[in-house]
Amino acid sequence: MFRMACLLSACIALTMAVGCGQSTPGSGGGSAKSKTVTIKGSDTMVILGQRWAETYMNHNPGITVQVTGGGSGTGIAALINGGTDICAASRPMKDKEREQAKAKGGKEVDEIPAALDGLAVFLHEGNSLEELTVAQLEDIYTSKVTDWKELGAPAGKIVCYGRENSSGTYAYFKEHVLKNKDFATEVQSLPGTAAIINAVSKDARSIGYGGIGYAKGVKVIKISSKTGEKSVAPTMENVVSGTYPISRKLFFYTIGQPSGEVKAFIDWTLSEEGQKVCEQVGYYPVAKK
Amino acid sequence: MRASGVLPGREEVNPVESRPRAATAITSGGGGVSADRVAAFIIKGCASVAIVSLVLIFVFIGKEALPVLPVVGSPDVREEADLGKMFLPGEKGYGWQPVSEPPRFSLLPLLVGTLKATIIAVLTAIPLAVAAALFTSEFAPTWVREIIKPAIEMLAGIPSVVIGFFCLMVIAGWLQSLFGWNFRLNAFSAGIGLSLAVIPIVYTMAEDAFGAVPQAFREGSIAMGASTWQTAWRVVLPSAAPGLLAACVLGFGRAIGETMIVLMASGNAAMLTFSPTDSIRTFSATIAAELGEVVVGSGHYHVLFFIGAFLFVLTFLINLAGHWWIGKLQRKLQGAA
């Protein structure tokens, strides 16, 4: 036991010694191999990215497009650290992150809107509620409203599901619905939209949010921007025209202007063919510039 | 009595070291000395790799956790997160909101959540596992034992993500329809899931501890007219106490560090309440959920490493205390025998 204590104190001493000579770890060597394009980031965009990659690789044999998720924050961190060619993000990069990317990569970050997404709000299929305003959503997720009867539905405590704070969906919801207030501590965070759909479909008093592409077995509710306004469903017309109040752009980010294979891939995703793929997956084309 | 095996890594050092030496003594003068030396060298090498990697892990985690500490920390990071912000109440009380503006890094809700899940898991798992071990070692006929033992040990081979998924999809639903709790995913359901991971560890070690009780103890007890039950309860169980304690310590360590099960089944809401039916967010799940996304070098990043180091030290201290207590029990038993 005495030896164990010695070992621990030795560890701590060593830690101090190493820690005092601190340096930032990692190197910025992020250039990928010639024929591979890597995309990392938003979980919301994983399905979309994979479908894009498959279709693109069918047309262009010899090029590999690798798509990984992890959340927009993960993708942005990877872009900054040079771990990916393209970062997929369901929220715009923050100024601080742009500065870091510029400091590490040496070039301005290029932002390319790649698709549109309606952020749907899910309820259990048995819930009688038909519509909510954005303000009501804010009250629900900041726990100002805790019972369904306050919203005109049969009484029962509201159970809120949300995403982990690494998620772009989380950040978007926090910014646009909660007006940057904090989520209530009671909001349960689940790893991924699919987990939210699963939880909401099982829990009669629950509410959740996520990309429209995932909605199955749950009720997608209509949203109005404020009381008195017409509430709309997250359909293609409403999202593309901008009448659906909580829709967002999905972005690609690159360090500097994209070039070579990366540029070819991004250009293709923005082409008519690429945008058709995103409709098939349940997202909407970006409005023509 | 055989030494009880808490923390296998440390325990095994002695036999490994002593065996080659004994062999050398026997064959000394013969031709096998150099071969023995090589073998001893290889074995010592393997043992030291384990220790060195442990030290390196600690150094790495500790180094990344240092910036949040006073004196040695970096001022930039400490402005965002320091010990005060992690343990003392902020303006809005205790809250874990790492991406808020300004971020809030109170560790208290996470600590309470971690302890809730761990305690529920340990309280469920230990009585079940110890009772099962007592049954298989003292009462069950051989054929029953041969079914139960591998079955429970197989539970240890189930990946924790599978247990977590089972808990999320099945157990949580059962518990909710049974009790009608507000939160489908809560500390209790996570604790039950965790106990599935803890049971095989405690069972296996408790089985070994009962097996190590000398047969003469049982024979003596039976000869004195005690029944099988009296023998098991009053003779075997107390004699195996140090081994059982070691099993509990190891089970506790597993429960507190387990990640996937709590990540999936606990709801991950950092609520500072003591009700077992509220959702919780644990240390390990927080690291798993957030480390992938943090900007390297930010306050949030260093806080996550601090949590890792904190968890490491916490389990280390619990193991140390357990080890000390086991030693005390052993001395007491040997003195009495």
HADDOCK unambig.tbl for C-alpha pairs under 7 A between the chains (distance, minus, plus):
assign (segid A and resid 11 and name CA) (segid B and resid 55 and name CA) 6.04 0.50 0.50
assign (segid A and resid 11 and name CA) (segid B and resid 58 and name CA) 6.75 0.50 0.50
assign (segid A and resid 11 and name CA) (segid B and resid 59 and name CA) 6.47 0.50 0.50
assign (segid A and resid 14 and name CA) (segid B and resid 59 and name CA) 6.74 0.50 0.50
assign (segid A and resid 15 and name CA) (segid B and resid 59 and name CA) 4.85 0.50 0.50
assign (segid A and resid 15 and name CA) (segid B and resid 62 and name CA) 5.87 0.50 0.50
assign (segid A and resid 15 and name CA) (segid B and resid 63 and name CA) 5.69 0.50 0.50
assign (segid A and resid 18 and name CA) (segid B and resid 63 and name CA) 6.80 0.50 0.50
assign (segid A and resid 19 and name CA) (segid B and resid 63 and name CA) 4.89 0.50 0.50
assign (segid A and resid 19 and name CA) (segid B and resid 66 and name CA) 6.84 0.50 0.50
assign (segid A and resid 71 and name CA) (segid B and resid 293 and name CA) 6.97 0.50 0.50
assign (segid A and resid 73 and name CA) (segid B and resid 293 and name CA) 4.71 0.50 0.50
assign (segid A and resid 73 and name CA) (segid B and resid 294 and name CA) 6.83 0.50 0.50
assign (segid A and resid 74 and name CA) (segid B and resid 292 and name CA) 5.60 0.50 0.50
assign (segid A and resid 74 and name CA) (segid B and resid 293 and name CA) 3.85 0.50 0.50
assign (segid A and resid 74 and name CA) (segid B and resid 294 and name CA) 6.98 0.50 0.50
assign (segid A and resid 77 and name CA) (segid B and resid 293 and name CA) 6.47 0.50 0.50
assign (segid A and resid 77 and name CA) (segid B and resid 294 and name CA) 6.88 0.50 0.50
assign (segid A and resid 77 and name CA) (segid B and resid 295 and name CA) 5.55 0.50 0.50
assign (segid A and resid 159 and name CA) (segid B and resid 183 and name CA) 6.88 0.50 0.50
assign (segid A and resid 164 and name CA) (segid B and resid 289 and name CA) 6.80 0.50 0.50
assign (segid A and resid 165 and name CA) (segid B and resid 99 and name CA) 6.87 0.50 0.50
assign (segid A and resid 166 and name CA) (segid B and resid 290 and name CA) 6.06 0.50 0.50
assign (segid A and resid 166 and name CA) (segid B and resid 293 and name CA) 5.44 0.50 0.50
assign (segid A and resid 182 and name CA) (segid B and resid 100 and name CA) 6.38 0.50 0.50
assign (segid A and resid 185 and name CA) (segid B and resid 269 and name CA) 5.87 0.50 0.50
assign (segid A and resid 185 and name CA) (segid B and resid 270 and name CA) 5.76 0.50 0.50
assign (segid A and resid 185 and name CA) (segid B and resid 271 and name CA) 5.55 0.50 0.50
assign (segid A and resid 186 and name CA) (segid B and resid 269 and name CA) 5.65 0.50 0.50
assign (segid A and resid 186 and name CA) (segid B and resid 271 and name CA) 6.31 0.50 0.50
assign (segid A and resid 187 and name CA) (segid B and resid 269 and name CA) 5.77 0.50 0.50
assign (segid A and resid 188 and name CA) (segid B and resid 267 and name CA) 4.85 0.50 0.50
assign (segid A and resid 188 and name CA) (segid B and resid 268 and name CA) 5.41 0.50 0.50
assign (segid A and resid 188 and name CA) (segid B and resid 269 and name CA) 4.56 0.50 0.50
assign (segid A and resid 189 and name CA) (segid B and resid 267 and name CA) 6.06 0.50 0.50
assign (segid A and resid 189 and name CA) (segid B and resid 268 and name CA) 5.31 0.50 0.50
assign (segid A and resid 189 and name CA) (segid B and resid 269 and name CA) 6.21 0.50 0.50
assign (segid A and resid 190 and name CA) (segid B and resid 267 and name CA) 6.66 0.50 0.50
